[in-house]
Amino acid sequence: MKRIQIASPAIGEEEWLAVKDPLLSGWLTQGTYVAKFEREFAKRHGVKHAIASTSCTTALHLILSALEIGPGDEVIVPAFTWVSTANVVLYCGATPVFADVDRRTYNIDVRDLERRLSKRTKAIIAVHLFGLCADIDTIKKLAPDIPIIEDAACAVGSEYKGKTAGSLGIAGAFSFHPRKIITTGEGGMVTTDNDELAERIRILRNHGASISEEERHQGPQPYLLPEFNFLGYNYRMTDIQGAIGLVQLSKLDTLIEERRKWADFYLQELRSLEWLILPEVPNYAKHSWQAFVCYVDENKSPMKRNDIMKHLFEKGINTRPGTHAVHMLNYYRKRFNLEPDDYPGARDCYKYTISLPLHNRMTEDDYKYIVKILKEFLKELK
Ligand SMILES: *Cc1c(COP(=O)(O)O)cnc(C)c1O
């Protein structure tokens, strides 16, 4: 039996050919390909600066570090997200304060967010989960003086009221992990319009060095060594990845268009299943569909969520729960003395969501087969 994967990177011959030059050039780490990838990425996302890093996690860490967030500070993060959205706050010695999420958009619940604001709140990380932008304008209204950092790991090419993800807050962080829409194996990107922040992030990414390796090697003063004014990190992307990223970025619009087409197909075809609540797309958003995540209403469904997933697996269809409720993970539960019921929205999203396969290596037959199997559930049980 054929198995339909939940995700599969859209890598082809072009990426394979693109790595030859940087690989043979003798300059393997951050260099001209990364610089070009950054310029193109900034252009596509409508921002002044794009700064490549090793992952979205390190991109977020760079932003928080550059904003000098540290011990005693609080950063609000949604409770339903990938664990690293909260981990990066702890890397800085600050405290993550969770806010609940909305069961229809899976993004931060702005009313709950309002309750979590305090005098110590130094930033809000708004996650654009699965490719749908969080309601940034409402968040800005509630907290006009607090910087908003976008966790845009899933949201390359997504839009909010005609503006691109990554240009909506003080800075954005993107991921190029293979589960995301475009990939460099591992990799990330910071976007920002803020010159000072961009400069600080470039320095922190490169060990805190005041001049970069490229400048040092190209300059006429061989005796020059950089000064180190900050505690930095090595979060540089390799030029091999930069070359892959450039090719991937050139395919982005086509990849998203295709995802939109099949997401619309799911939305249309699965509408009649009253036990399956489909992802909501508010008017302000242009979704990029990094994942197609549905919510099972177990009061109406033929089986429990896990049994549905098991049944789909037996039919050759791989699925996953949407993502984690971070407040329910052992480390966070124990360290911050949290209960599942503290964030009922996140708890339910964790318990009842299913991510259906949607990626750029699926065929029309794959989508039709999945819809057919889902529609046959009730019939088979009768
Ligand atoms: C994937 C993901 C991350 C982490 O991205 P990496 O590049 O793997 O570090 C962070 N936040 C969200 C919402 C994600 O989906």
Ligand as a Chemical Component Dictionary entry (heavy atoms), coordinates in Angstrom:
data_LIG
# 
_chem_comp.id                   LIG 
_chem_comp.type                 NON-POLYMER 
_chem_comp.pdbx_formal_charge   0 
_chem_comp.three_letter_code    LIG 
# 
loop_
_chem_comp_atom.comp_id 
_chem_comp_atom.atom_id 
_chem_comp_atom.alt_atom_id 
_chem_comp_atom.type_symbol 
_chem_comp_atom.charge 
_chem_comp_atom.model_Cartn_x 
_chem_comp_atom.model_Cartn_y 
_chem_comp_atom.model_Cartn_z 
_chem_comp_atom.pdbx_ordinal 
LIG C1 C1 C 0 9.251  24.797 13.581 1  
LIG C2 C2 C 0 8.925  25.820 14.576 2  
LIG C3 C3 C 0 9.916  26.428 15.361 3  
LIG C4 C4 C 0 11.347 25.967 15.365 4  
LIG O1 O1 O 0 11.986 26.131 14.147 5  
LIG P1 P1 P 0 13.479 25.545 13.974 6  
LIG O2 O2 O 0 13.968 26.145 12.712 7  
LIG O3 O3 O 0 13.338 24.049 13.900 8  
LIG O4 O4 O 0 14.259 25.977 15.157 9  
LIG C5 C5 C 0 9.535  27.442 16.221 10 
LIG N1 N1 N 0 8.269  27.848 16.305 11 
LIG C6 C6 C 0 7.276  27.288 15.577 12 
LIG C7 C7 C 0 5.883  27.812 15.695 13 
LIG C8 C8 C 0 7.573  26.241 14.704 14 
LIG O5 O5 O 0 6.587  25.654 14.014 15 
# 
loop_
_chem_comp_bond.comp_id 
_chem_comp_bond.atom_id_1 
_chem_comp_bond.atom_id_2 
_chem_comp_bond.value_order 
_chem_comp_bond.pdbx_ordinal 
LIG C1 C2 SING 1  
LIG C2 C3 SING 2  
LIG C2 C8 DOUB 3  
LIG C3 C4 SING 4  
LIG C3 C5 DOUB 5  
LIG C4 O1 SING 6  
LIG O1 P1 SING 7  
LIG P1 O2 DOUB 8  
LIG P1 O3 SING 9  
LIG P1 O4 SING 10 
LIG C5 N1 SING 11 
LIG N1 C6 DOUB 12 
LIG C6 C7 SING 13 
LIG C6 C8 SING 14 
LIG C8 O5 SING 15 
# 
